């Protein structure tokens, strides 16, 4: 039963109209909420669905790095089998990134200025095909297998104890005593001599021919790298632009490159073990296999570039040149210059380690299969590191990630120096792969956050030129020199000590920058921390580039 004052009895025509309007408003709000809900659900489904264009990048990274994994881990021992010394090999490995340091920024500048990044990328992939395959053809012609006969003179002394000299010691006898004994007791002591001939086979190289071969390889590598240098720059630029504000997820796509590198290295290592033959008492391999695999992977990768790769440019920009010079000015500031200097040293360590790890394993008695297995394990660790890099960087911050990476690199170098069994390298290679992935992703993320779209390739060229060019090149050359002078064990220990020194420099420089910024602008929220948490990453206060 309704009350006299109930809303139903009190309704008038006006109030009925108000109720209808309220009902319509409520209904409209409900429809709006439903639309918003459906929109959110669609956005959520889109975020969960795989990005088909990212699948293209993942496939290209896999193929491109598979080409390098099938070839470059074995180039040092390929040169070693030809007869080149460690200093020659170190120079050949180190000159490539040094050329990249010079030519990379040049091509990046042209690509940014004339908006021709895809053309430059295609040119560099074709150059990789031509000049890497050319390394397979120069071979020594005057190498000989000589047999050395060495004669070992063995003298035996047989002493027969005579009854009258029962106390004669079984020890070296003075000449005067032995002559008297032989004169008086002829049967007391007898001597017999025997010559033993040992045959040794050695490979004799023509030093002049090896020097000429070195110069041929050097020319091929230098000229090739002039055109090959921009490939890594353009690939990473395209990926960073595609990710936009999600650049912390760079490692999730980049890890497919490490997957291809590891699988190809492992497979080619197994194939190389089937090509073994004996020459002059030494085990040899047919290294033409590595060049065949390289060509196959690179040709397929080139097709991906031609058909599926795209680049983004800032159409609203009035001048590309101003953005490019803005990037250079940023890199010369104290904050980013100290960071790039640390990245340069990490490149030195990486260059020395990657260039001579198989050399070291071969000295320890590892087979080619084990070398391939080690490379695969390291690449697997790199994959995990790249996949987890976003979480690690968000949790620690960019600069703390660099600090912990340096500390881990010091442990790795000292660990290598104490190896006695090649199988013990596996845990160190796992750590090395994981730490490399974290440190490189940190460098990419930290610098890409401040680069405008029109200067994106230029920023990547500076980073890659310093890390992979100047850093890796000096690391390979310096590693070869240290190995020749002090041995590979001492070289690793020198590397560990240098890493600790650089780590201390990094901590002190960041502390000084933090103190300077706090003094010059107390209200400015510090961007350089060594103890950031996940909610206060260094990139919070850095102006983002336009998506």
NULOMAR-171563 format. One record per residue (C-alpha): z, x, y; residue in three letters; residue number from 1. Coordinates in steps of 0.1 Angstrom, whole numbers. Layout:
BEGIN
- Z X Y ALA NUM
...
***
This chain:
BEGIN
- 0 0 0 UNK 1
- -10 14 33 UNK 2
- 13 17 63 UNK 3
- 5 -2 96 UNK 4
- 3 31 113 UNK 5
- -19 48 87 UNK 6
- -51 63 99 UNK 7
- -72 37 81 UNK 8
- -57 8 101 UNK 9
- -58 27 134 UNK 10
- -95 36 132 UNK 11
- -116 23 161 UNK 12
- -154 26 165 UNK 13
- -148 57 187 UNK 14
- -124 73 162 UNK 15
- -148 65 134 UNK 16
- -175 84 152 UNK 17
- -152 113 157 UNK 18
- -144 113 120 UNK 19
- -180 113 111 UNK 20
- -187 142 135 UNK 21
- -157 161 120 UNK 22
- -170 154 85 UNK 23
- -205 167 95 UNK 24
- -189 198 110 UNK 25
- -169 205 79 UNK 26
- -200 199 58 UNK 27
- -220 223 79 UNK 28
- -192 250 76 UNK 29
- -192 246 39 UNK 30
- -230 250 37 UNK 31
- -228 281 60 UNK 32
- -201 295 37 UNK 33
- -222 288 7 UNK 34
- -252 305 23 UNK 35
- -230 335 32 UNK 36
- -217 336 -3 UNK 37
- -251 335 -18 UNK 38
- -263 362 6 UNK 39
- -234 384 -4 UNK 40
- -241 379 -40 UNK 41
- -277 388 -35 UNK 42
- -267 419 -16 UNK 43
- -242 428 -43 UNK 44
- -269 423 -70 UNK 45
- -293 445 -50 UNK 46
- -267 472 -47 UNK 47
- -261 472 -84 UNK 48
- -298 471 -92 UNK 49
- -315 505 -96 UNK 50
- -336 517 -67 UNK 51
- -371 521 -81 UNK 52
- -380 546 -54 UNK 53
- -350 567 -63 UNK 54
- -362 567 -99 UNK 55
- -394 584 -86 UNK 56
- -373 611 -69 UNK 57
- -352 616 -100 UNK 58
- -383 619 -122 UNK 59
- -398 645 -98 UNK 60
- -366 665 -96 UNK 61
- -365 665 -134 UNK 62
- -401 678 -138 UNK 63
- -400 702 -109 UNK 64
- -368 720 -120 UNK 65
- -379 718 -157 UNK 66
- -408 741 -147 UNK 67
- -383 766 -132 UNK 68
- -359 763 -162 UNK 69
- -387 771 -186 UNK 70
- -397 803 -168 UNK 71
- -373 818 -143 UNK 72
- -342 825 -165 UNK 73
- -365 846 -187 UNK 74
- -385 865 -160 UNK 75
- -359 893 -157 UNK 76
- -360 901 -194 UNK 77
- -398 897 -193 UNK 78
- -399 924 -167 UNK 79
- -374 944 -187 UNK 80
- -396 942 -218 UNK 81
- -425 955 -198 UNK 82
- -404 985 -189 UNK 83
- -393 979 -153 UNK 84
- -359 992 -143 UNK 85
- -330 972 -131 UNK 86
- -336 982 -95 UNK 87
- -373 971 -98 UNK 88
- -363 938 -113 UNK 89
- -336 932 -87 UNK 90
- -361 939 -59 UNK 91
- -387 915 -75 UNK 92
- -360 888 -78 UNK 93
- -345 894 -44 UNK 94
- -377 897 -23 UNK 95
- -387 861 -31 UNK 96
- -358 844 -13 UNK 97
- -360 869 16 UNK 98
- -396 858 22 UNK 99
- -384 822 19 UNK 100
- -359 829 47 UNK 101
- -388 838 70 UNK 102
- -416 815 59 UNK 103
- -395 784 51 UNK 104
- -385 776 87 UNK 105
- -421 782 98 UNK 106
- -435 756 75 UNK 107
- -407 732 83 UNK 108
- -414 735 120 UNK 109
- -451 727 114 UNK 110
- -442 698 91 UNK 111
- -418 683 117 UNK 112
- -440 689 147 UNK 113
- -473 676 132 UNK 114
- -456 651 108 UNK 115
- -473 666 77 UNK 116
- -444 671 53 UNK 117
- -463 656 23 UNK 118
- -493 679 29 UNK 119
- -470 709 31 UNK 120
- -452 699 -1 UNK 121
- -484 695 -20 UNK 122
- -496 729 -8 UNK 123
- -464 746 -20 UNK 124
- -465 730 -55 UNK 125
- -501 742 -59 UNK 126
- -490 777 -48 UNK 127
- -462 777 -74 UNK 128
- -488 770 -101 UNK 129
- -512 797 -91 UNK 130
- -489 826 -82 UNK 131
- -464 821 -111 UNK 132
- -491 819 -137 UNK 133
- -506 851 -122 UNK 134
- -474 870 -132 UNK 135
- -484 867 -169 UNK 136
- -515 889 -167 UNK 137
- -505 924 -154 UNK 138
- -494 944 -185 UNK 139
- -489 981 -192 UNK 140
- -517 999 -210 UNK 141
- -503 1034 -215 UNK 142
- -471 1025 -233 UNK 143
- -467 1045 -265 UNK 144
- -444 1045 -294 UNK 145
- -433 1081 -302 UNK 146
- -414 1093 -332 UNK 147
- -387 1119 -326 UNK 148
- -374 1140 -355 UNK 149
- -339 1154 -350 UNK 150
- -325 1180 -374 UNK 151
- -287 1179 -380 UNK 152
- -273 1212 -395 UNK 153
- -245 1203 -419 UNK 154
- -223 1231 -433 UNK 155
- -199 1225 -461 UNK 156
- -171 1249 -472 UNK 157
- -159 1248 -508 UNK 158
- -127 1266 -514 UNK 159
- -116 1275 -549 UNK 160
- -80 1285 -553 UNK 161
- -76 1318 -571 UNK 162
- -45 1323 -592 UNK 163
- -35 1354 -572 UNK 164
- -40 1335 -539 UNK 165
- -23 1302 -548 UNK 166
- -9 1299 -513 UNK 167
- -43 1300 -495 UNK 168
- -43 1272 -469 UNK 169
- -71 1247 -468 UNK 170
- -78 1254 -431 UNK 171
- -103 1274 -410 UNK 172
- -101 1310 -421 UNK 173
- -105 1340 -397 UNK 174
- -136 1360 -401 UNK 175
- -119 1393 -411 UNK 176
- -98 1375 -437 UNK 177
- -127 1356 -452 UNK 178
- -148 1387 -455 UNK 179
- -120 1405 -473 UNK 180
- -115 1376 -497 UNK 181
- -152 1373 -504 UNK 182
- -154 1410 -511 UNK 183
- -125 1411 -535 UNK 184
- -126 1376 -549 UNK 185
- -162 1365 -549 UNK 186
- -155 1332 -565 UNK 187
- -126 1322 -543 UNK 188
- -146 1305 -514 UNK 189
- -181 1292 -514 UNK 190
- -203 1280 -485 UNK 191
- -233 1258 -487 UNK 192
- -256 1246 -458 UNK 193
- -278 1215 -457 UNK 194
- -303 1202 -431 UNK 195
- -304 1165 -425 UNK 196
- -335 1151 -407 UNK 197
- -332 1118 -388 UNK 198
- -362 1099 -374 UNK 199
- -359 1079 -342 UNK 200
- -386 1057 -326 UNK 201
- -387 1055 -288 UNK 202
- -409 1036 -264 UNK 203
- -424 1060 -238 UNK 204
- -436 1044 -206 UNK 205
- -460 1058 -180 UNK 206
- -438 1059 -148 UNK 207
- -468 1059 -125 UNK 208
- -482 1028 -143 UNK 209
- -449 1010 -141 UNK 210
- -447 1018 -104 UNK 211
- -482 1003 -100 UNK 212
- -473 973 -120 UNK 213
- -442 968 -98 UNK 214
- -464 968 -67 UNK 215
- -487 943 -82 UNK 216
- -459 920 -91 UNK 217
- -444 925 -56 UNK 218
- -476 915 -39 UNK 219
- -480 884 -61 UNK 220
- -444 873 -54 UNK 221
- -445 880 -17 UNK 222
- -478 863 -10 UNK 223
- -470 834 -33 UNK 224
- -436 828 -17 UNK 225
- -451 826 17 UNK 226
- -468 793 6 UNK 227
- -441 783 -20 UNK 228
- -411 784 3 UNK 229
- -412 749 18 UNK 230
- -411 730 -15 UNK 231
- -373 728 -19 UNK 232
- -370 720 19 UNK 233
- -394 691 17 UNK 234
- -379 677 -15 UNK 235
- -344 676 -2 UNK 236
- -355 663 32 UNK 237
- -373 634 16 UNK 238
- -342 626 -5 UNK 239
- -317 628 23 UNK 240
- -339 605 45 UNK 241
- -342 581 16 UNK 242
- -304 579 11 UNK 243
- -297 575 48 UNK 244
- -260 568 53 UNK 245
- -254 572 16 UNK 246
- -261 610 18 UNK 247
- -229 616 -1 UNK 248
- -248 603 -32 UNK 249
- -273 632 -29 UNK 250
- -258 648 -60 UNK 251
- -265 617 -82 UNK 252
- -302 622 -78 UNK 253
- -302 660 -76 UNK 254
- -285 662 -109 UNK 255
- -317 652 -126 UNK 256
- -332 685 -115 UNK 257
- -304 703 -132 UNK 258
- -309 682 -163 UNK 259
- -346 692 -164 UNK 260
- -337 728 -158 UNK 261
- -312 729 -186 UNK 262
- -332 711 -212 UNK 263
- -364 731 -205 UNK 264
- -345 764 -206 UNK 265
- -329 755 -239 UNK 266
- -361 744 -255 UNK 267
- -381 774 -243 UNK 268
- -353 797 -255 UNK 269
- -356 782 -289 UNK 270
- -394 786 -289 UNK 271
- -391 822 -278 UNK 272
- -369 830 -308 UNK 273
- -399 819 -330 UNK 274
- -422 845 -313 UNK 275
- -401 875 -322 UNK 276
- -418 907 -335 UNK 277
- -409 943 -339 UNK 278
- -425 970 -319 UNK 279
- -414 1006 -322 UNK 280
- -381 996 -338 UNK 281
- -373 971 -310 UNK 282
- -374 934 -310 UNK 283
- -400 919 -287 UNK 284
- -410 884 -277 UNK 285
- -442 867 -266 UNK 286
- -434 856 -231 UNK 287
- -467 839 -224 UNK 288
- -449 808 -237 UNK 289
- -428 805 -206 UNK 290
- -459 803 -184 UNK 291
- -475 776 -205 UNK 292
- -445 754 -201 UNK 293
- -443 761 -164 UNK 294
- -479 749 -158 UNK 295
- -474 717 -178 UNK 296
- -443 706 -159 UNK 297
- -457 715 -125 UNK 298
- -490 697 -129 UNK 299
- -472 665 -138 UNK 300
- -448 670 -108 UNK 301
- -478 675 -85 UNK 302
- -491 641 -96 UNK 303
- -458 625 -86 UNK 304
- -460 641 -52 UNK 305
- -495 629 -45 UNK 306
- -490 593 -56 UNK 307
- -454 584 -51 UNK 308
- -437 606 -24 UNK 309
- -431 593 11 UNK 310
- -414 607 42 UNK 311
- -398 590 72 UNK 312
- -403 599 109 UNK 313
- -386 587 140 UNK 314
- -414 567 157 UNK 315
- -393 562 189 UNK 316
- -389 599 195 UNK 317
- -408 610 226 UNK 318
- -407 647 216 UNK 319
- -403 663 182 UNK 320
- -399 697 198 UNK 321
- -366 688 216 UNK 322
- -350 676 183 UNK 323
- -361 708 166 UNK 324
- -346 731 192 UNK 325
- -315 709 193 UNK 326
- -310 717 156 UNK 327
- -312 755 163 UNK 328
- -288 752 192 UNK 329
- -263 734 169 UNK 330
- -266 761 142 UNK 331
- -257 788 167 UNK 332
- -225 771 178 UNK 333
- -193 787 165 UNK 334
- -184 758 143 UNK 335
- -216 757 123 UNK 336
- -224 794 125 UNK 337
- -192 803 106 UNK 338
- -200 776 80 UNK 339
- -236 790 76 UNK 340
- -222 825 73 UNK 341
- -200 814 44 UNK 342
- -229 796 28 UNK 343
- -249 828 31 UNK 344
- -223 847 11 UNK 345
- -222 820 -16 UNK 346
- -259 824 -19 UNK 347
- -254 862 -24 UNK 348
- -230 856 -52 UNK 349
- -253 830 -68 UNK 350
- -283 852 -66 UNK 351
- -266 882 -83 UNK 352
- -251 861 -110 UNK 353
- -282 840 -119 UNK 354
- -306 871 -118 UNK 355
- -286 893 -142 UNK 356
- -266 869 -164 UNK 357
- -292 871 -192 UNK 358
- -295 908 -188 UNK 359
- -257 911 -193 UNK 360
- -258 887 -223 UNK 361
- -285 908 -239 UNK 362
- -264 939 -235 UNK 363
- -235 921 -252 UNK 364
- -258 913 -281 UNK 365
- -268 877 -274 UNK 366
- -300 862 -289 UNK 367
- -327 844 -269 UNK 368
- -315 811 -284 UNK 369
- -280 818 -271 UNK 370
- -293 826 -237 UNK 371
- -311 793 -237 UNK 372
- -280 775 -249 UNK 373
- -259 791 -222 UNK 374
- -284 781 -195 UNK 375
- -283 745 -209 UNK 376
- -245 744 -209 UNK 377
- -245 757 -173 UNK 378
- -271 731 -163 UNK 379
- -250 704 -180 UNK 380
- -220 715 -159 UNK 381
- -242 714 -128 UNK 382
- -253 678 -137 UNK 383
- -216 668 -139 UNK 384
- -208 686 -107 UNK 385
- -237 670 -88 UNK 386
- -228 635 -101 UNK 387
- -191 639 -91 UNK 388
- -198 657 -59 UNK 389
- -196 626 -37 UNK 390
- -162 617 -51 UNK 391
- -149 653 -47 UNK 392
- -162 657 -11 UNK 393
- -148 623 -1 UNK 394
- -115 632 -17 UNK 395
- -111 667 -3 UNK 396
- -134 669 26 UNK 397
- -163 693 32 UNK 398
- -144 724 43 UNK 399
- -117 722 17 UNK 400
- -144 719 -9 UNK 401
- -159 752 3 UNK 402
- -125 769 1 UNK 403
- -118 758 -35 UNK 404
- -154 768 -44 UNK 405
- -149 803 -31 UNK 406
- -116 807 -50 UNK 407
- -134 795 -82 UNK 408
- -162 820 -77 UNK 409
- -138 849 -75 UNK 410
- -122 838 -108 UNK 411
- -157 836 -123 UNK 412
- -167 871 -112 UNK 413
- -136 887 -126 UNK 414
- -139 867 -158 UNK 415
- -175 881 -164 UNK 416
- -162 916 -160 UNK 417
- -138 913 -189 UNK 418
- -162 898 -215 UNK 419
- -165 916 -248 UNK 420
- -181 887 -268 UNK 421
- -212 869 -255 UNK 422
- -198 835 -267 UNK 423
- -169 839 -243 UNK 424
- -193 834 -214 UNK 425
- -196 796 -221 UNK 426
- -163 785 -203 UNK 427
- -172 807 -173 UNK 428
- -207 792 -172 UNK 429
- -193 757 -173 UNK 430
- -171 765 -143 UNK 431
- -199 783 -125 UNK 432
- -223 754 -129 UNK 433
- -197 728 -117 UNK 434
- -186 748 -87 UNK 435
- -222 756 -76 UNK 436
- -231 719 -76 UNK 437
- -200 710 -55 UNK 438
- -206 738 -30 UNK 439
- -243 732 -26 UNK 440
- -238 694 -22 UNK 441
- -211 701 4 UNK 442
- -235 723 24 UNK 443
- -263 696 23 UNK 444
- -239 668 33 UNK 445
- -221 687 60 UNK 446
- -252 697 79 UNK 447
- -275 667 72 UNK 448
- -249 645 90 UNK 449
- -257 661 124 UNK 450
- -295 665 120 UNK 451
- -319 640 137 UNK 452
- -348 626 117 UNK 453
- -373 646 136 UNK 454
- -354 678 129 UNK 455
- -343 670 93 UNK 456
- -367 694 77 UNK 457
- -358 721 102 UNK 458
- -321 718 94 UNK 459
- -328 719 57 UNK 460
- -350 750 62 UNK 461
- -322 768 80 UNK 462
- -297 760 53 UNK 463
- -320 768 24 UNK 464
- -333 799 42 UNK 465
- -298 812 46 UNK 466
- -284 802 12 UNK 467
- -315 806 -11 UNK 468
- -334 830 11 UNK 469
- -313 856 28 UNK 470
- -283 850 5 UNK 471
- -299 849 -30 UNK 472
- -324 876 -21 UNK 473
- -298 901 -10 UNK 474
- -277 891 -40 UNK 475
- -304 900 -65 UNK 476
- -313 932 -48 UNK 477
- -277 943 -42 UNK 478
- -269 933 -78 UNK 479
- -296 956 -91 UNK 480
- -285 985 -70 UNK 481
- -248 981 -80 UNK 482
- -258 978 -117 UNK 483
- -278 1010 -115 UNK 484
- -250 1029 -97 UNK 485
- -218 1016 -113 UNK 486
- -228 994 -143 UNK 487
- -228 957 -146 UNK 488
- -190 954 -153 UNK 489
- -181 972 -121 UNK 490
- -207 951 -102 UNK 491
- -190 919 -112 UNK 492
- -156 932 -101 UNK 493
- -170 943 -67 UNK 494
- -183 907 -64 UNK 495
- -150 892 -72 UNK 496
- -132 913 -46 UNK 497
- -158 905 -19 UNK 498
- -154 868 -26 UNK 499
- -117 870 -20 UNK 500
- -123 887 13 UNK 501
- -148 861 24 UNK 502
- -124 833 14 UNK 503
- -98 848 37 UNK 504
- -123 850 65 UNK 505
- -132 814 60 UNK 506
- -96 802 62 UNK 507
- -88 823 92 UNK 508
- -120 813 111 UNK 509
- -115 776 105 UNK 510
- -78 779 116 UNK 511
- -89 796 148 UNK 512
- -116 770 155 UNK 513
- -91 742 149 UNK 514
- -66 759 173 UNK 515
- -93 764 199 UNK 516
- -104 728 198 UNK 517
- -69 715 200 UNK 518
- -62 738 230 UNK 519
- -95 730 248 UNK 520
- -94 692 242 UNK 521
- -60 680 230 UNK 522
- -71 644 228 UNK 523
- -101 653 206 UNK 524
- -95 645 169 UNK 525
- -99 676 149 UNK 526
- -129 677 127 UNK 527
- -122 710 110 UNK 528
- -94 707 85 UNK 529
- -85 725 54 UNK 530
- -62 697 42 UNK 531
- -82 665 49 UNK 532
- -77 634 28 UNK 533
- -104 611 16 UNK 534
- -100 588 47 UNK 535
- -104 616 72 UNK 536
- -135 635 62 UNK 537
- -149 661 85 UNK 538
- -180 639 91 UNK 539
- -161 610 107 UNK 540
- -165 622 142 UNK 541
- -199 638 138 UNK 542
- -226 616 154 UNK 543
- -248 601 126 UNK 544
- -285 603 127 UNK 545
- -304 571 130 UNK 546
- -311 554 96 UNK 547
***
